Amino acid sequence: MDQRSVGLDFRETNATNGWRVQAPANADIAPPGMYMLFVLRPKADSLSGQTMIPSVAKIVQVKKP
């Protein structure tokens, strides 16, 4: 089992606290399957200033196009 972090492009939507996230275009980066999606807060927001702070994960499914 592999565990890694992949940065995604996103933009805010008109909905309250809404975001639109673009999945990677290449299936080599994110093959179809279930994923845990986290939003990371900047290091400056952490008490130590050394680590990014993850949100509670949302489970998302990446499907074949």
C-alpha positions as CSV (number, residue, x, y, z in Angstrom):
1,M,0.0,0.0,0.0
2,D,1.3,3.4,-0.9
3,Q,0.7,6.7,0.9
4,R,1.5,10.1,-0.7
5,S,0.4,13.6,-0.9
6,V,-0.7,15.2,-4.2
7,G,-1.4,18.9,-4.5
8,L,-4.6,19.8,-6.3
9,D,-5.8,22.9,-8.1
10,F,-8.9,24.4,-6.4
11,R,-11.0,27.6,-6.4
12,E,-13.7,29.0,-4.2
13,T,-17.3,28.7,-5.4
14,N,-20.3,31.0,-4.8
15,A,-21.7,28.5,-2.2
16,T,-20.9,29.2,1.4
17,N,-17.6,27.5,2.3
18,G,-17.6,25.8,-1.1
19,W,-14.6,24.8,-3.1
20,R,-14.2,23.2,-6.6
21,V,-11.3,20.8,-6.8
22,Q,-9.7,19.6,-10.0
23,A,-8.5,16.0,-10.0
24,P,-5.1,15.3,-11.7
25,A,-5.4,14.8,-15.4
26,N,-3.1,11.8,-15.4
27,A,-4.3,8.5,-14.0
28,D,-0.6,7.7,-13.1
29,I,-0.8,10.4,-10.5
30,A,-4.2,9.4,-9.0
31,P,-5.6,6.1,-10.3
32,P,-9.4,5.6,-10.0
33,G,-10.4,4.6,-6.5
34,M,-11.3,6.0,-3.1
35,Y,-9.2,8.8,-1.5
36,M,-9.1,10.8,1.7
37,L,-9.2,14.5,0.8
38,F,-7.6,16.9,3.3
39,V,-7.3,20.7,3.3
40,L,-4.0,21.9,4.9
41,R,-3.7,25.1,6.8
42,P,-0.3,27.0,6.5
43,K,2.6,26.3,8.8
44,A,2.3,29.8,10.3
45,D,-1.1,28.7,11.8
46,S,0.5,25.9,13.8
47,L,1.7,26.4,17.3
48,S,5.3,25.4,16.4
49,G,5.3,27.0,13.0
50,Q,6.8,23.8,11.6
51,T,4.0,21.7,10.3
52,M,0.8,22.2,8.2
53,I,-2.5,21.5,10.0
54,P,-4.8,19.0,8.2
55,S,-8.6,19.2,8.3
56,V,-10.8,16.2,9.0
57,A,-10.7,14.1,5.9
58,K,-13.6,13.7,3.4
59,I,-13.8,10.5,1.5
60,V,-14.0,11.1,-2.3
61,Q,-14.1,8.8,-5.3
62,V,-12.0,9.3,-8.4
63,K,-13.6,7.7,-11.4
64,K,-12.4,6.9,-14.9
65,P,-13.2,9.7,-17.4
